[in-house]
Amino acid sequence: MRILLWSEIFWPIMGGGSQFSADLAVELQRREHDVLVVTRRDAASQLETDEYRGVSIRRFPFHEALFERRVDDIARWRSLILGLRRQFEAELVHTTSFGPSMWFEAVTAGADSAPHVVTLFGEEISEAAGLESTLHRALRGAAWVTAPSRATLEYALRLVPECEARSSVIPVGCVVDARHPDPAASGAPLLCIGRLVRDKGFDIALTALPAILRRRPDVRLRIAGDGPLRELLMQQAARLGVSRAVEFLGWVSPARVASLLAASSILLIPSRAEALPLVGVQAALAARPVVAAAVGGIPELVIDRETGILVEPDSPEALAGAVLDLLERPDQAERLGRAARSLGCERFRLERVVDAYEALYRRVVAGGSAAGARPCE
C-alpha cells in the first residue's frame, strides 16, 4: 500500500508522538508498504529530501510561510506539495500529529483523493489553541480517527461528536527486547524524561524533592530533556537547595532512553496533561515502576498499585509520599516493575499496534471508512 504519512513533527525532533510516528513508518516500510513522510522543516541544517531508516522524508518550511504570511512562499509550497502528491499517488493518508501544517494538507488533499486517517496525540492537543477550526475540519473529513488513549479520543469526540462511529483507540507501542531487564541497582536515581514545558510537571517533581531528601538524603533525580523551562527549573532547584541532588541531562537521543531507564529506580511522570506517554510504555518494558499523576490517559497505562502508583495531580506531597513508599520497599517496587513489563509486552508491543493500523488501513481503503471496526480498543 502507498501510504502518505503527514506528521507535524518528525525525526530528528523526537517527542513521544514523533518517536512513535517514526517507529510506525519504519515498521510499515519493513512490511513492504511504500511510505512517504511529509513534515515541517525547522532549520536550514535539515535536508528538504531525507531518509530515516529507509523511509523517504520531504520537509517544507510550513511555519515560516504561514506565520510570516509569505504569500509567494505559501503558493510555492502548495504547488510543490500538489505535484508531490500527484506523483506519489497515495492510497491512504495518515496524519500522525496535528499543527499548522495541516492547512497545507487540507488545501492539497484533492491531489490524490485518498481516504484519510487522523491520529491525535496529547502534545498536539495541548498546543491547538487558535487552530480549532483546522482540527475540526480534519476530524470531520477523516475516514477514521484514532487516539492512543480513551481520554484523548473523548476530547476529539467532544469537538466533533459525529466522529464516534468512525473512531477507536490504538495505543502507542515499542519494540520489545526479549531479554528480561535486570532489577534496579541499589541507590539508582529517580528519572524524569520529556520536554521541559509546563504540562510535563517537572517543577512538581523538584518541589517534592526536599521532602524525599529529608528521609532519603542519598536520592538523586535525573531530568532528561530540553525546552523553554530549562533555566527556570534550574533556578527552582537552586532556590529549593536541591541542586546537588539534581542532574539536568539536556536532550537525549531516543537510543539513550533505554539505558537511562535501566540505570534508574523509578520513572516519575508528574504531568498536568498527557495522552498516553510513550516513555511510560518504555519504562514498563524496562520493568521500572512509574509514579504518575492520574491525568489524561495515564490511568490507561499505569494500573494503580499493580504496575505503578497514581497520585493526585499537581501535588508534590502525594508524589513524594509515593516515591518514598517505593524507595523504602524495594521488593514492592520490583513487583510493580515486573507486572508493568508483563502488561507492556501484552498491550504495547509495536508489532501488535502496527497490526491494528494495517487492519484499519485495509478497511478504510476497501470501503472508504472502517465501519464496525474497533482495532485495539
URKALIN-V846723 format. One record per residue. RES is the residue in one small letter. D_FIRST is the distance of its C-alpha to the first C-alpha in whole Angstrom. Layout:
res=(RES RES)
d_first=(D_FIRST D_FIRST)
This chain:
res=(m r i l l w s e i f w p i m g g g s q f s a d l a v e l q r r e h d v l v v t r r d a a s q l e t d e y r g v s i r r f p f h e a l f e r r v d d i a r w r s l i l g l r r q f e a e l v h t t s f g p s m w f e a v t a g a d s a p h v v t l f g e e i s e a a g l e s t l h r a l r g a a w v t a p s r a t l e y a l r l v p e c e a r s s v i p v g c v v d a r h p d p a a s g a p l l c i g r l v r d k g f d i a l t a l p a i l r r r p d v r l r i a g d g p l r e l l m q q a a r l g v s r a v e f l g w v s p a r v a s l l a a s s i l l i p s r a e a l p l v g v q a a l a a r p v v a a a v g g i p e l v i d r e t g i l v e p d s p e a l a g a v l d l l e r p d q a e r l g r a a r s l g c e r f r l e r v v d a y e a l y r r v v a g g s a a g a r p c e)
d_first=(0 4 6 10 12 16 18 22 23 21 22 25 27 26 27 26 23 22 22 20 17 17 17 14 12 14 13 9 10 12 10 8 5 6 8 11 14 17 20 24 26 29 31 32 31 28 26 24 21 21 19 19 18 16 14 15 17 19 22 24 28 27 30 32 32 32 35 37 36 35 35 34 32 30 30 29 26 25 25 23 20 20 20 17 15 16 15 11 10 8 6 8 11 12 16 17 21 23 26 27 24 22 25 23 20 21 23 20 18 19 17 14 15 12 13 14 14 17 19 22 24 28 28 27 29 32 32 31 34 35 31 31 31 27 26 27 25 22 23 24 21 18 17 17 19 19 22 23 26 28 31 28 26 30 30 27 29 32 31 29 30 28 25 26 25 21 21 22 22 20 22 21 21 23 23 26 28 30 33 35 36 40 42 43 46 49 50 46 45 44 40 39 35 34 34 38 38 40 37 37 41 42 45 46 45 48 50 50 51 54 55 53 55 58 58 55 56 54 51 49 46 43 41 38 36 37 37 40 42 43 46 47 46 48 51 51 51 54 56 55 57 54 52 53 51 48 46 43 41 39 35 34 31 28 29 33 32 32 35 37 36 38 41 41 43 41 39 40 37 40 38 39 35 32 29 28 29 27 30 31 29 29 33 32 31 34 36 38 39 38 41 39 40 39 37 34 31 33 35 32 31 35 37 41 43 40 38 39 42 41 44 45 43 45 48 49 51 49 47 50 51 48 47 51 50 48 50 53 51 49 48 47 44 43 43 41 39 38 37 35 33 33 31 29 28 27 26 24 22 19 17 19 17 14 14 15 12 10 12 12 9 9 12 12 9 12 15 15 16 16 20 22 19 21 19 21 24)
